[in-house]
Amino acid sequence: MERIVTLSDDEHSPVLILEYYHFEKILSVPNGTCAFIRSDAKNVTSITTWNTNTPENLAKARKMATELTDILAAGQKAHFKNNRGYGNYGVYPYPPQNLNIR
């Protein structure tokens, strides 16, 4: 993805992990049977690392990750009527509690 290259710099490194697997077994279990929503949607994880731990770099990393996932989500809208995004991670305060930043 060209945008990842243009967002990368000496301080920040964004990465997208795209998950691909065969859906036949997953889709053989009806929705409502288990807690997990089954569909033929793919999963993606956005990870951004940075060298210097500052509130500004954290904000930039979040902005980069949001932009990249928004690009992917926009491409999926045409394929999925009920786009039900799921995030397994929360927004945590900065700095994290009990972390000594130097």
CORBEL-V690431 format. One line per field, one symbol per residue. ss: DSSP state (H for helix, E for strand, C for the rest). psi: psi as a letter, one per 20 degrees, with the letter a starting at -180 (. if undefined). A space follows every 50 residues. Layout:
BEGIN
ss=???
psi=???
END
This chain:
BEGIN
ss=CHHHHHHCCCCEEEEEEEECCCCHHHHCCCCCCCCCCCCCCCEEEEEEEE CCCCHHHHHHHHHHHHHHHHHHHHHHCCCCCCCCCCCCCCCCCCCCCCCC CC
psi=phhgghhqahgqoqppoppprpigggiipqqihrhppprkqqqqppppqq gpnqhghggggggggggghhgghhhihhhpgmonqppjqrpqqpqqqkpo p.
END
